[in-house]
Amino acid sequence: EVQLVESGGGLVKPGGSLRLSCAASGFTFSNAWMSWVRQAPGKGLEWVGRIRSKTDGGTTDYAAPVKGRFTISRDDSKNTMSLQMNSLKTEDTAVYYCTTDLINWGQGTLVTVSS
Amino acid sequence: QSVLTQPPSASGTPGQRVTISCSGSRSNIGSNNVYWYQQLPGTAPKLLIYRTNQRPSGVPDRFSGSKSGTSASLAISGLRSEDEADYYCAAWGDSLSGNWVFGGGTKLTVL
């Protein structure tokens, strides 16, 4: 059974940084393209970015609102993916979901950016 | 403002058939597969339809997906009270970048 467990969410001040992690199990993580999706309170879903498998180049893509501030990485030896978020803004407040490129989803972790 | 356009709400009575539309453009829906998600209150989204019209195992055949040109539809037949949820469509934004784009979501009410 595929399991994705996010961690690292919390309260951070505007301009601050936070690192989210996603622990994956139940599938061959190294072969998977992985994505982060977020959902602001009471709003719809927004794709944040993706990291391809190493065999497909391991490259990343980002949505325009986070490009240059967020970085996605992966550690295939630990079956984990990370989202490093810098220069956080109040509009980054959301539940962040780890996904196998939008097929399987974790339960999400809440990030609140507020002074 | 979402790239894909969905009606904000839809409703139906138990047993009825309901369809939810998702409108895009040639670069997203017109060129790529469509995915549909169900989100029950307070829970993570769940994949309902992938590759436009395929159901993951465990999803009842009451749910079906289709596409015509730059629009897609999710149909729910034999509506049940537990189908009351938010529904989202998604597709690759364009075949070059592969960035995902979403619809704004449709709140389905079972009357």
Interface residues (C-beta under 8 A of the other chain):
Chain A: S35 V37 G44 L45 E46 W47 R50 D61 A63 Y97 L102 I103 N104 W105 G106 Q107 G108
Chain B: S2 Y35 Y37 T43 A44 P45 K46 L47 Y50 Y88 A90 S97 G98 N99 W100 V101 F102 G103 G104 G105
